[in-house]
Amino acid sequence: MFTLLGSEVTVVVLLIVIAALIKLSGAIKYIPNDRVGVIEKLWSSSGSVQNGLLALNGEAGLQPDLRRGGFHFFAPFQYRVHIHPMVSVTQGTIAYVFARDGLDLPAGQTLADNSRIVDFRNVRDFLRDGGQKGPQRMVLREGTHIINPALFVVMTEETTYSMSLDALEKAYYQQMRGVLDERGGFKPVVIKEVTGSHDSDQLAVVTVQDGPGLLKDELLAPDVGDTHNAFQEPEKFLAAGGRRGRQERVLVEGTYFINRLFATVEFIKKTIIPVGFVGVVVSYTGRTGADLSGNDYSHGELVETGCRGVWRDALMPGKYAFNTYAGKIELVPTTNFVLMWKSGESGSSFDKNLREITLITKDAFEPQLPLSVVVHIDYRKAPMVVQRFGNVAQLVEQTLDPMVSSYFKNVSQTKTFIDLIQSRSELQNNASSDMKQRFQAYSLEFQEVLIGTPKPQPGDNKIEDIMAQLRDRQIAREQVETFAQKQIAADKQRELNEAEQRAAKQKELTGSLVDISIKENQGSANVKAAEKRRQEIEALAQADKFRQEMEGAGRASAIRSVGEAEAAAIQAKSEAMQGEGADKQLMQTVMLRLAEAFETAKVPLVPQVQMGGGDSNAFGTLMGLMSAMKAGELTQAIENKG
């Protein structure tokens, strides 16, 4: 029993010893599937490695070929296997490769040349094809990579993959990690336009850290085209003639996996030219171009787009990916802008330093004149303005301000202070006409000048006294006008009152007017009736007159005949009687006879209606007869006396 137990123990011990020998000999090695094995040859008939880190020809030392997962059999006591994890690069990140062996970098070269390197998996090809030591230009993208950690040190965002490093190497790689972290080197360059974000409207300026230096007088490396895939393929960039330094070409929206040891990026804002402006480009780089300004322009050269100098063609409103290290863009307004010579007020961004113009009038007053000038710049002449003055602000401060101030100072010396106030409109019109030609000489378009009211300087009361007198004078004029207007208003008020009273009595007035009209109509009717009655009376009177005349004429004729007979008889008697007594007797007899005759005939001595101026009536006839008789007696008496 004890013999059997002893034999079993012996077997177990023997197996343990054999296993220990196998392990110590390294004859059998198991490598997990997520690991790689770096083979170290402990001894070799070819001796040790003489040059380099790895044994490429079977020498003793670290071997270039890796072993993958599983059991591997080796010659006892000749090999040692170093198991290391595979290189894992996280999605969306970049890993950097450093070669511990290879050719030394030449002077002036920063990163190892990978122009003939396909990848880093084949160590033999890397070293045989001229792979160089140090940081590599090629980077690793996301995924798992089978890389020999004996030759390459791979630095990811999370860790550093390598075999044992000494203290100096650890310090070096720690420093490189700090550089990459500072540059954000483990993340790709992402440029995106985010609405409302402070990172929106960005672009990236690239500075290449490797390659030939810039030529003399060059500030930026010239653009070499699109072959380098936006600086993501360094070897193609350098093969196309790319140079070290800040690049003229910029990066716009997109994602770029750029080796930050090869090229760094700087974010700047895009250039936005707002509506109402144009951008005049002053380029610091580019080829030398021909002068396009013309023979009449002697203030500098204007060149075509892409050349060094002031570009003849301005940039229109919009958004531009302009490299501000390659030049600058001067904004020139193309809409009318106002320049205000007034403290504390501004009409644009160009007149912040303008103040009121101090004048000296003809009567030795020193008022301050505020004014505004409206200016327009033709967009086609904007490059000329920039070439001549540098920018619009310098144009205003160095040229327009002295010119405008001098003009108004000269004008004010010919006018008194009161004239200056009262003739402001005339002064404004004259200034508009005069300054238009002066502005054209500076490639500007003068639109309008607006002159304010002159005001005294601080502490000057004399001008205020003059202004007070003018105000009193004007108040007096206004009072006179006010009194006149009040009188007119009073007259209008009276007319209004009369109209209101008339309107209030309109009913009565209308009734009275109707009554008057009725009475006038009745009066007219009565007048017409009276006129008719008068005509009838006149007609009746005329007829009666005619009748009476006819009757009187007949009776008078009869009476005349009787009278004549009586007269003849009386004459005869008178002659017979011969004496004064006879005459008187005769007269009495005649009168008696006539009275009897009138009484018998019933004829009135005077007609009742007297028409016309005739005297053919009985009384007239009688008087005529008596006159004839008297005349006869007088004639007889004269004859007798004779």
C-alpha positions as CSV (number, residue, x, y, z in Angstrom):
1,M,0.0,0.0,0.0
2,F,2.7,2.3,1.0
3,T,4.7,1.2,-2.0
4,L,1.8,2.1,-4.4
5,L,1.3,5.5,-2.7
6,G,5.0,6.3,-3.0
7,S,5.0,5.5,-6.7
8,E,2.0,7.8,-7.3
9,V,3.8,10.6,-5.5
10,T,6.8,10.0,-7.5
11,V,4.9,10.3,-10.7
12,V,3.2,13.5,-9.6
13,V,6.5,15.0,-8.5
14,L,8.1,13.9,-11.8
15,L,5.3,15.6,-13.7
16,I,5.7,18.7,-11.8
17,V,9.4,18.7,-12.4
18,I,8.8,18.1,-16.1
19,A,6.2,20.9,-16.2
20,A,8.6,23.2,-14.4
21,L,11.4,22.3,-16.8
22,I,9.1,22.9,-19.8
23,K,8.1,26.3,-18.5
24,L,11.6,27.2,-17.6
25,S,12.7,26.1,-21.0
26,G,10.0,28.1,-22.8
27,A,9.4,25.2,-25.1
28,I,5.6,25.6,-25.0
29,K,3.8,29.0,-24.7
30,Y,0.1,29.8,-24.7
31,I,-0.9,33.3,-26.0
32,P,-4.5,34.5,-25.5
33,N,-6.4,35.4,-28.6
34,D,-6.7,39.1,-27.6
35,R,-2.9,39.4,-27.1
36,V,0.2,39.2,-29.2
37,G,3.5,37.6,-28.3
38,V,6.8,39.4,-28.9
39,I,9.6,36.7,-29.4
40,E,12.9,37.3,-27.8
41,K,15.7,34.9,-28.9
42,L,18.0,34.3,-26.0
43,W,20.9,32.8,-27.9
44,S,21.8,32.1,-31.5
45,S,24.6,30.6,-33.5
46,S,24.5,33.9,-35.5
47,G,25.4,35.9,-32.4
48,S,23.7,39.0,-31.1
49,V,22.2,42.0,-33.0
50,Q,25.0,44.4,-34.0
51,N,22.9,47.3,-35.4
52,G,19.4,48.3,-34.5
53,L,16.9,47.1,-31.9
54,L,15.5,44.0,-33.6
55,A,17.2,40.9,-34.9
56,L,16.2,40.7,-38.6
57,N,18.6,37.9,-39.5
58,G,18.1,35.3,-36.8
59,E,20.4,36.9,-34.3
60,A,19.8,36.8,-30.6
61,G,17.5,39.5,-29.5
62,L,13.9,40.7,-30.1
63,Q,12.5,39.3,-33.2
64,P,10.5,41.3,-35.8
65,D,7.7,38.7,-36.1
66,L,4.8,38.4,-33.6
67,R,2.9,35.3,-32.4
68,R,-0.9,35.4,-32.2
69,G,-3.3,33.5,-29.9
70,G,-2.9,29.7,-29.2
71,F,-0.1,27.3,-28.1
72,H,3.3,27.8,-29.7
73,F,6.3,25.4,-29.4
74,F,9.9,26.6,-29.3
75,A,13.3,25.1,-28.8
76,P,13.9,24.7,-25.1
77,F,15.8,27.4,-23.3
78,Q,16.3,29.5,-26.5
79,Y,13.2,31.8,-26.7
80,R,11.2,34.0,-24.4
81,V,7.7,35.2,-25.2
82,H,6.5,38.7,-24.1
83,I,2.7,38.8,-24.1
84,H,1.2,42.3,-24.8
85,P,-2.3,43.6,-25.6
86,M,-3.3,44.5,-29.1
87,V,-3.4,48.2,-30.0
88,S,-7.0,49.4,-29.7
89,V,-8.0,52.9,-31.0
90,T,-11.3,54.2,-29.8
91,Q,-13.9,55.2,-32.4
92,G,-13.5,58.8,-33.5
93,T,-10.0,59.2,-32.2
94,I,-6.5,59.2,-33.5
95,A,-3.4,57.2,-32.4
96,Y,0.2,58.3,-32.9
97,V,3.0,56.0,-33.7
98,F,6.6,56.4,-32.6
99,A,9.4,54.1,-34.0
100,R,12.1,53.1,-31.6
101,D,14.3,51.8,-34.4
102,G,15.1,52.8,-38.0
103,L,17.0,55.5,-39.8
104,D,17.8,58.7,-38.0
105,L,15.9,61.8,-39.0
106,P,17.8,64.2,-41.2
107,A,18.4,67.8,-40.1
108,G,15.3,70.0,-40.5
109,Q,12.9,67.0,-40.6
110,T,10.4,66.8,-37.7
111,L,8.5,63.6,-38.4
112,A,9.5,60.3,-39.9
113,D,9.1,59.9,-43.7
114,N,6.4,57.3,-44.4
115,S,6.3,57.8,-48.2
116,R,7.3,54.1,-48.8
117,I,5.5,52.6,-45.8
118,V,2.3,50.9,-46.3
119,D,1.5,50.2,-42.7
120,F,3.2,49.4,-39.4
121,R,2.3,45.7,-39.2
122,N,5.3,44.4,-41.1
123,V,8.4,45.4,-39.2
124,R,10.8,43.8,-41.7
125,D,9.3,45.9,-44.6
126,F,9.4,49.1,-42.4
127,L,13.0,48.7,-41.5
128,R,14.1,47.4,-44.9
129,D,12.3,50.2,-46.9
130,G,14.0,53.0,-44.9
131,G,11.6,53.5,-42.0
132,Q,12.8,56.3,-39.8
133,K,12.9,56.6,-36.0
134,G,10.8,59.0,-34.0
135,P,7.2,60.2,-34.4
136,Q,5.6,59.1,-37.7
137,R,3.7,61.2,-40.1
138,M,1.1,58.4,-40.6
139,V,-1.5,58.1,-37.8
140,L,-3.7,55.2,-36.8
141,R,-7.4,55.4,-37.1
142,E,-10.1,53.7,-35.0
143,G,-9.9,49.9,-34.7
144,T,-7.6,47.1,-33.5
145,H,-4.0,47.1,-34.8
146,I,-1.5,44.2,-34.6
147,I,1.7,46.2,-34.1
148,N,5.0,45.0,-32.6
149,P,5.4,46.9,-29.3
150,A,9.1,46.2,-29.3
151,L,9.6,48.5,-32.3
152,F,6.7,50.9,-32.1
153,V,5.2,52.9,-29.3
154,V,1.6,53.6,-29.9
155,M,-0.1,56.5,-28.0
156,T,-3.8,56.6,-27.9
157,E,-6.1,58.9,-25.9
158,E,-6.4,56.3,-23.1
159,T,-3.0,54.7,-22.9
160,T,0.4,54.1,-24.4
161,Y,1.2,50.7,-25.9
162,S,4.9,49.6,-25.7
163,M,7.3,47.2,-24.2
164,S,9.3,48.2,-21.1
165,L,10.6,51.7,-21.3
166,D,13.4,53.2,-19.3
167,A,13.1,56.4,-17.3
168,L,14.2,58.6,-20.2
169,E,11.8,57.1,-22.6
170,K,9.0,57.4,-20.2
171,A,9.7,61.1,-19.6
172,Y,9.9,61.7,-23.4
173,Y,6.6,60.0,-24.2
174,Q,4.9,61.7,-21.2
175,Q,6.0,65.0,-22.7
176,M,4.7,64.1,-26.1
177,R,1.3,63.2,-24.6
178,G,1.2,66.6,-23.0
179,V,1.8,68.3,-26.3
180,L,-0.9,66.2,-28.0
181,D,-3.4,66.9,-25.2
182,E,-2.7,70.6,-25.5
183,R,-3.3,70.5,-29.3
184,G,-6.4,68.3,-29.0
185,G,-4.4,65.8,-31.1
186,F,-6.4,62.7,-30.2
187,K,-9.6,64.1,-31.6
188,P,-10.1,65.0,-35.3
189,V,-10.6,68.6,-36.4
190,V,-14.3,69.2,-36.5
191,I,-15.6,72.4,-38.0
192,K,-19.4,72.8,-38.1
193,E,-21.8,75.7,-38.3
194,V,-24.1,75.8,-35.4
195,T,-26.8,78.3,-35.4
196,G,-26.7,80.5,-32.3
197,S,-23.4,79.0,-31.1
198,H,-20.2,81.0,-30.5
199,D,-18.4,78.4,-32.5
200,S,-20.5,79.0,-35.6
201,D,-19.1,80.6,-38.8
202,Q,-15.6,79.3,-38.0
203,L,-12.7,78.2,-40.2
204,A,-9.4,76.7,-39.4
205,V,-6.0,78.1,-40.3
206,V,-3.4,75.3,-40.6
207,T,0.3,75.6,-39.6
208,V,2.5,72.8,-40.9
209,Q,5.3,71.8,-38.6
210,D,7.3,69.8,-41.1
211,G,8.7,70.1,-44.6
212,P,10.9,72.7,-46.3
213,G,10.8,76.3,-45.0
214,L,9.2,79.3,-46.6
215,L,11.0,81.2,-49.3
216,K,12.3,84.7,-48.8
217,D,9.6,87.4,-48.4
218,E,6.9,84.8,-48.0
219,L,4.6,85.1,-45.0
220,L,2.4,82.1,-45.8
221,A,3.0,78.9,-47.5
222,P,1.3,78.9,-50.9
223,D,-1.6,76.7,-51.7
224,V,-0.5,73.4,-53.4
225,G,-3.9,72.2,-54.5
226,D,-6.1,69.4,-53.3
227,T,-3.8,66.4,-53.6
228,H,-3.1,66.2,-49.9
229,N,-6.8,65.8,-48.9
230,A,-6.9,68.8,-46.6
231,F,-3.6,68.1,-44.9
232,Q,-4.7,64.6,-43.9
233,E,-2.0,63.0,-46.0
234,P,1.3,64.6,-45.2
235,E,3.4,62.8,-47.7
236,K,1.2,63.9,-50.6
237,F,1.3,67.4,-49.3
238,L,5.1,67.5,-49.2
239,A,5.4,65.8,-52.6
240,A,3.2,68.5,-54.1
241,G,5.6,71.2,-52.9
242,G,4.0,72.0,-49.6
243,R,6.1,74.0,-47.2
244,R,6.5,74.4,-43.5
245,G,4.6,77.3,-41.8
246,R,1.2,78.9,-41.7
247,Q,-0.7,77.9,-44.8
248,E,-2.6,80.1,-47.1
249,R,-5.4,77.5,-47.6
250,V,-7.9,77.2,-44.7
251,L,-10.2,74.5,-43.6
252,V,-14.0,75.0,-43.7
253,E,-16.9,72.9,-42.4
254,G,-16.0,69.2,-42.1
255,T,-14.1,66.6,-40.1
256,Y,-10.4,66.2,-40.6
257,F,-8.1,63.5,-39.2
258,I,-4.9,65.6,-39.1
259,N,-1.7,64.5,-37.4
260,R,-1.3,67.4,-34.9
261,L,2.4,66.7,-34.7
262,F,2.5,67.5,-38.4
263,A,0.1,70.4,-38.5
264,T,-1.7,72.4,-35.9
265,V,-5.0,74.3,-36.4
266,E,-6.2,77.7,-35.2
267,F,-9.9,78.6,-35.3
268,I,-10.9,82.0,-36.6
269,K,-14.1,83.6,-37.6
270,K,-15.3,83.8,-41.2
271,T,-15.4,87.2,-42.7
272,I,-18.9,88.5,-43.1
273,I,-19.5,91.4,-45.4
274,P,-23.0,92.8,-44.5
275,V,-25.5,94.2,-46.9
276,G,-24.7,97.8,-47.5
277,F,-20.9,97.2,-47.6
278,V,-18.2,95.9,-49.8
279,G,-14.9,94.3,-48.8
280,V,-11.7,95.7,-50.2
281,V,-9.0,93.0,-49.9
282,V,-5.5,94.0,-49.0
283,S,-3.5,90.9,-49.7
284,Y,-0.1,90.2,-48.0
285,T,0.7,87.2,-50.1
286,G,0.5,86.1,-53.7
287,R,2.3,86.8,-56.9
288,T,3.2,90.3,-58.1
289,G,0.5,91.5,-60.4
290,A,0.3,94.3,-62.9
291,D,-1.1,97.7,-62.0
292,L,-4.8,98.0,-63.1
293,S,-5.5,101.4,-61.6
294,G,-4.8,103.3,-64.8
295,N,-2.5,106.2,-65.7
296,D,-4.8,108.8,-64.1
297,Y,-4.6,107.2,-60.7
298,S,-1.3,108.0,-58.9
299,H,-2.0,107.0,-55.3
300,G,-1.0,103.3,-55.6
301,E,-1.5,100.1,-57.5
302,L,-4.6,98.1,-57.8
303,V,-4.0,94.4,-58.7
304,E,-6.1,91.5,-59.8
305,T,-7.6,89.0,-57.4
306,G,-5.0,86.6,-56.0
307,C,-2.0,89.0,-56.3
308,R,-0.2,90.8,-53.5
309,G,-1.6,94.3,-52.9
310,V,-5.0,95.9,-53.0
311,W,-7.4,94.0,-55.2
312,R,-9.2,96.0,-57.9
313,D,-12.4,94.1,-57.5
314,A,-14.1,94.4,-54.1
315,L,-15.9,91.5,-52.4
316,M,-19.7,91.8,-52.5
317,P,-21.9,91.2,-49.4
318,G,-21.7,87.6,-48.2
319,K,-19.7,85.2,-46.0
320,Y,-16.1,84.4,-46.9
321,A,-13.6,81.8,-45.7
322,F,-10.8,84.4,-45.8
323,N,-7.5,83.8,-44.1
324,T,-6.9,86.9,-42.0
325,Y,-3.2,86.0,-41.9
326,A,-3.1,86.3,-45.7
327,G,-4.5,89.8,-45.7
328,K,-7.2,92.0,-44.4
329,I,-10.6,93.1,-45.6
330,E,-11.5,96.8,-45.2
331,L,-15.3,97.3,-45.1
332,V,-16.4,100.2,-47.1
333,P,-20.1,101.3,-46.9
334,T,-21.9,101.6,-50.1
335,T,-25.1,103.1,-48.7
336,N,-25.3,106.7,-47.6
337,F,-23.7,107.3,-44.2
338,V,-23.8,110.3,-42.0
339,L,-20.8,112.1,-40.5
340,M,-21.8,114.2,-37.5
341,W,-19.6,117.0,-36.2
342,K,-21.3,117.0,-32.8
343,S,-20.0,115.9,-29.4
344,G,-21.6,112.9,-27.8
345,E,-23.5,111.9,-31.0
346,S,-22.5,109.7,-33.9
347,G,-24.1,109.0,-37.2
348,S,-21.8,106.1,-38.1
349,S,-18.8,104.3,-36.8
350,F,-16.5,106.7,-38.6
351,D,-17.2,110.0,-36.7
352,K,-16.5,109.1,-33.1
353,N,-13.7,111.6,-32.9
354,L,-15.5,114.5,-34.6
355,R,-16.5,117.6,-32.7
356,E,-18.4,120.9,-33.4
357,I,-16.4,123.3,-35.6
358,T,-15.3,126.4,-33.8
359,L,-15.9,129.5,-36.0
360,I,-14.8,133.1,-35.8
361,T,-17.5,135.5,-37.2
362,K,-17.0,138.9,-38.8
363,D,-18.1,140.6,-35.5
364,A,-15.6,138.5,-33.4
365,F,-18.0,136.0,-32.0
366,E,-16.7,132.4,-31.6
367,P,-19.7,130.1,-31.8
368,Q,-19.5,126.3,-32.3
369,L,-21.2,124.9,-35.4
370,P,-22.7,121.4,-35.3
371,L,-23.4,119.9,-38.7
372,S,-23.9,116.6,-40.5
373,V,-22.7,115.5,-43.9
374,V,-24.2,112.7,-45.9
375,V,-21.6,110.8,-47.9
376,H,-21.8,108.0,-50.5
377,I,-19.0,105.8,-51.9
378,D,-19.4,104.1,-55.2
379,Y,-18.7,100.4,-54.7
380,R,-16.5,100.4,-57.8
381,K,-14.4,103.2,-56.4
382,A,-14.1,101.6,-52.9
383,P,-10.6,100.0,-53.7
384,M,-9.3,103.4,-54.7
385,V,-10.5,104.9,-51.4
386,V,-8.7,102.2,-49.5
387,Q,-5.6,102.4,-51.6
388,R,-5.4,106.2,-51.0
389,F,-6.5,106.5,-47.4
390,G,-6.1,103.0,-45.9
391,N,-9.7,102.9,-44.6
392,V,-12.8,105.1,-44.3
393,A,-12.0,106.1,-40.7
394,Q,-8.6,107.6,-41.7
395,L,-10.3,109.3,-44.7
396,V,-12.7,111.0,-42.3
397,E,-10.2,112.0,-39.7
398,Q,-7.3,113.0,-41.9
399,T,-9.0,114.5,-44.9
400,L,-12.8,115.2,-44.6
401,D,-12.6,116.7,-41.1
402,P,-9.9,119.3,-42.0
403,M,-11.5,120.1,-45.3
404,V,-15.0,120.6,-44.0
405,S,-13.8,122.6,-40.9
406,S,-11.7,124.9,-43.1
407,Y,-14.6,125.6,-45.4
408,F,-17.0,126.7,-42.7
409,K,-14.4,128.7,-40.9
410,N,-13.6,130.6,-44.1
411,V,-17.3,131.3,-44.7
412,S,-18.0,132.4,-41.1
413,Q,-15.3,135.1,-41.3
414,T,-17.5,136.9,-43.9
415,K,-20.7,137.0,-41.9
416,T,-21.8,138.4,-38.6
417,F,-23.2,136.1,-35.9
418,I,-26.8,137.2,-36.7
419,D,-26.2,136.8,-40.4
420,L,-24.8,133.3,-39.7
421,I,-28.0,132.4,-37.9
422,Q,-30.5,134.0,-40.3
423,S,-28.8,132.9,-43.5
424,R,-28.4,129.2,-42.5
425,S,-30.4,128.0,-45.4
426,E,-28.4,130.0,-47.9
427,L,-25.1,128.8,-46.3
428,Q,-26.3,125.2,-46.4
429,N,-27.2,125.5,-50.2
430,N,-23.8,127.1,-51.0
431,A,-22.0,124.5,-49.0
432,S,-23.7,121.7,-50.8
433,S,-22.7,123.1,-54.2
434,D,-19.1,123.9,-53.2
435,M,-18.2,120.7,-51.4
436,K,-19.7,118.4,-54.0
437,Q,-16.7,119.1,-56.3
438,R,-14.2,118.7,-53.5
439,F,-15.6,115.3,-52.5
440,Q,-15.3,114.1,-56.1
441,A,-11.6,114.7,-56.0
442,Y,-11.4,112.0,-53.2
443,S,-13.6,109.4,-55.1
444,L,-16.5,110.3,-52.9
445,E,-20.1,111.4,-53.7
446,F,-21.3,114.3,-51.6
447,Q,-25.1,114.0,-51.0
448,E,-26.1,116.7,-48.5
449,V,-24.9,118.9,-45.7
450,L,-27.2,119.7,-42.7
451,I,-26.2,122.7,-40.6
452,G,-27.3,123.0,-37.0
453,T,-27.8,126.1,-34.9
454,P,-24.5,127.7,-33.8
455,K,-24.1,127.6,-30.1
456,P,-21.8,129.4,-27.6
457,Q,-18.7,127.8,-26.1
458,P,-18.9,126.9,-22.4
459,G,-18.8,130.1,-20.3
460,D,-19.5,132.5,-23.2
461,N,-22.6,134.6,-22.4
462,K,-22.4,137.1,-25.1
463,I,-23.9,134.9,-27.7
464,E,-26.7,134.1,-25.3
465,D,-27.4,137.8,-24.9
466,I,-27.7,138.2,-28.7
467,M,-30.0,135.2,-28.9
468,A,-32.1,136.6,-26.1
469,Q,-32.5,139.9,-28.0
470,L,-33.5,138.0,-31.1
471,R,-36.0,136.0,-29.1
472,D,-37.5,139.2,-27.6
473,R,-37.8,140.7,-31.0
474,Q,-39.5,137.7,-32.3
475,I,-41.8,137.5,-29.3
476,A,-42.8,141.1,-30.0
477,R,-43.6,140.2,-33.6
478,E,-45.5,137.2,-32.6
479,Q,-47.5,139.3,-30.1
480,V,-48.5,141.8,-32.8
481,E,-49.5,138.9,-35.0
482,T,-51.4,137.4,-32.1
483,F,-53.3,140.6,-31.5
484,A,-54.2,140.8,-35.1
485,Q,-55.4,137.2,-35.1
486,K,-57.4,137.8,-31.9
487,Q,-59.1,140.8,-33.6
488,I,-60.0,138.6,-36.6
489,A,-61.2,135.9,-34.1
490,A,-63.4,138.5,-32.4
491,D,-64.9,139.6,-35.7
492,K,-65.5,136.0,-36.5
493,Q,-67.0,135.5,-33.1
494,R,-69.4,138.4,-33.7
495,E,-70.4,137.0,-37.1
496,L,-70.9,133.7,-35.4
497,N,-73.1,135.2,-32.7
498,E,-75.2,137.0,-35.4
499,A,-75.5,133.9,-37.3
500,E,-76.6,131.9,-34.2
501,Q,-79.1,134.6,-33.3
502,R,-80.3,134.7,-36.9
503,A,-80.7,131.0,-36.9
504,A,-82.6,131.1,-33.6
505,K,-85.0,133.7,-35.1
506,Q,-85.1,132.0,-38.5
507,K,-88.7,130.9,-38.1
508,E,-90.0,134.3,-37.2
509,L,-87.8,135.9,-39.8
510,T,-89.1,133.5,-42.4
511,G,-92.7,134.3,-41.3
512,S,-92.1,138.0,-41.5
513,L,-90.5,137.7,-44.9
514,V,-93.5,135.8,-46.1
515,D,-95.8,138.5,-44.7
516,I,-93.8,141.2,-46.3
517,S,-93.8,139.3,-49.6
518,I,-97.6,138.9,-49.3
519,K,-98.1,142.6,-48.5
520,E,-95.8,143.6,-51.3
521,N,-97.8,141.5,-53.6
522,Q,-101.0,143.0,-52.3
523,G,-99.6,146.5,-52.6
524,S,-98.5,145.8,-56.1
525,A,-102.0,144.6,-56.9
526,N,-103.5,147.7,-55.3
527,V,-101.1,149.9,-57.2
528,K,-102.1,148.2,-60.4
529,A,-105.7,148.6,-59.5
530,A,-105.3,152.3,-58.7
531,E,-103.4,152.7,-61.9
532,K,-106.2,151.1,-63.7
533,R,-108.7,153.3,-61.9
534,R,-106.6,156.4,-62.8
535,Q,-106.6,155.4,-66.4
536,E,-110.3,155.0,-66.3
537,I,-110.8,158.4,-64.6
538,E,-108.5,160.0,-67.1
539,A,-110.5,158.5,-70.0
540,L,-113.8,159.6,-68.5
541,A,-112.4,163.1,-67.8
542,Q,-111.1,163.3,-71.3
543,A,-114.5,162.4,-72.7
544,D,-116.3,164.8,-70.4
545,K,-113.8,167.5,-71.3
546,F,-114.4,166.9,-74.9
547,R,-118.2,167.0,-74.4
548,Q,-118.0,170.2,-72.3
549,E,-115.8,171.8,-74.8
550,M,-118.1,171.0,-77.6
551,E,-121.1,172.2,-75.7
552,G,-119.3,175.3,-74.5
553,A,-118.0,176.1,-77.9
554,G,-121.6,176.0,-79.2
555,R,-123.0,178.1,-76.5
556,A,-120.1,180.5,-76.6
557,S,-120.7,180.9,-80.3
558,A,-124.3,181.7,-79.6
559,I,-123.4,184.0,-76.8
560,R,-120.8,185.7,-79.0
561,S,-123.4,186.2,-81.6
562,V,-125.8,187.6,-79.1
563,G,-123.1,189.7,-77.5
564,E,-122.0,191.0,-80.8
565,A,-125.5,192.0,-81.6
566,E,-125.9,193.5,-78.2
567,A,-122.6,195.3,-78.6
568,A,-123.6,196.6,-81.9
569,A,-126.8,197.8,-80.4
570,I,-125.0,199.3,-77.4
571,Q,-122.5,200.8,-79.7
572,A,-125.2,202.4,-81.6
573,K,-126.8,203.6,-78.4
574,S,-123.5,204.8,-77.2
575,E,-122.9,206.7,-80.2
576,A,-126.3,208.1,-79.8
577,M,-125.9,208.9,-76.2
578,Q,-122.4,210.5,-76.6
579,G,-121.0,211.0,-73.1
580,E,-119.4,209.4,-70.0
581,G,-122.6,208.6,-68.4
582,A,-123.5,206.9,-71.5
583,D,-120.5,204.7,-71.3
584,K,-121.1,203.6,-67.8
585,Q,-124.7,202.9,-68.6
586,L,-123.6,200.9,-71.5
587,M,-121.3,198.8,-69.4
588,Q,-123.9,198.0,-66.9
589,T,-126.4,197.1,-69.6
590,V,-123.9,194.8,-71.2
591,M,-123.0,193.1,-67.9
592,L,-126.6,192.7,-67.0
593,R,-127.4,191.1,-70.3
594,L,-124.5,188.7,-70.1
595,A,-125.5,187.6,-66.6
596,E,-129.0,187.0,-67.8
597,A,-127.7,185.1,-70.8
598,F,-125.4,182.9,-68.6
599,E,-128.2,182.2,-66.2
600,T,-130.6,181.3,-68.9
601,A,-128.1,179.0,-70.6
602,K,-126.8,177.5,-67.3
603,V,-123.3,177.7,-68.5
604,P,-120.7,178.1,-65.7
605,L,-118.3,180.9,-66.0
606,V,-115.3,178.5,-65.4
607,P,-115.4,174.9,-66.6
608,Q,-115.4,172.3,-63.8
609,V,-112.6,170.3,-65.5
610,Q,-109.7,172.3,-66.9
611,M,-107.8,170.3,-69.5
612,G,-104.9,171.9,-71.2
613,G,-103.9,175.5,-71.2
614,G,-106.5,176.9,-73.7
615,D,-108.8,180.0,-72.8
616,S,-111.7,179.2,-75.1
617,N,-114.6,179.7,-72.6
618,A,-117.3,182.1,-72.0
619,F,-115.5,184.1,-69.4
620,G,-112.6,184.5,-71.6
621,T,-114.7,185.5,-74.4
622,L,-116.4,188.1,-72.3
623,M,-113.1,189.5,-71.1
624,G,-111.9,189.6,-74.6
625,L,-115.0,191.5,-75.7
626,M,-114.6,194.0,-72.9
627,S,-111.0,194.5,-73.7
628,A,-111.9,195.1,-77.3
629,M,-114.5,197.6,-76.3
630,K,-112.1,199.4,-74.0
631,A,-109.5,199.5,-76.7
632,G,-111.9,201.0,-79.1
633,E,-112.9,203.7,-76.6
634,L,-109.2,204.5,-76.0
635,T,-108.6,204.8,-79.7
636,Q,-111.6,207.0,-80.2
637,A,-110.5,209.2,-77.3
638,I,-107.0,209.6,-78.7
639,E,-108.4,210.5,-82.1
640,N,-110.7,213.1,-80.6
641,K,-107.8,214.6,-78.7
642,G,-105.8,214.6,-81.8
